[in-house]
Amino acid sequence: MIWIVLTLVAVLVIVVIRGIVSGRVRFDQLPPALSSAAAHGLPQRPTGADVASLTLETAPVGYHAEQVDDTLDALEARLREQEEELRAWRSP
């Protein structure tokens, strides 16, 4: 009797593994992240100060926080450079 149960379990495991490998059995490992706060993104024409004050929520899945921080720092620096260039052009 035990051999029948073990055989059925082994067959079931093999079928499930083949289904996963072939892509026929699909499942999401993590549900989509839920937001606990309203999204306050950047304005239509962001300034360096807007980027500096931007805060984003963390989530179990997504981007590496360090890469996002580095990208936002570069964006902030570039916007500040452009703001300075505009001030130079506008001042007599």
CORWOFEN-V876048 format. One record per helix or strand. SS is the DSSP state (~ for helix, > for strand). FROM is the first residue (numbers start at 1). TO is the last residue. Records with the same first field share a line. If there is no record, write none. Layout:
BEGIN
SS: FROM-TO / FROM-TO
END
This chain:
BEGIN
~: 2-22 / 48-52 / 65-90
END
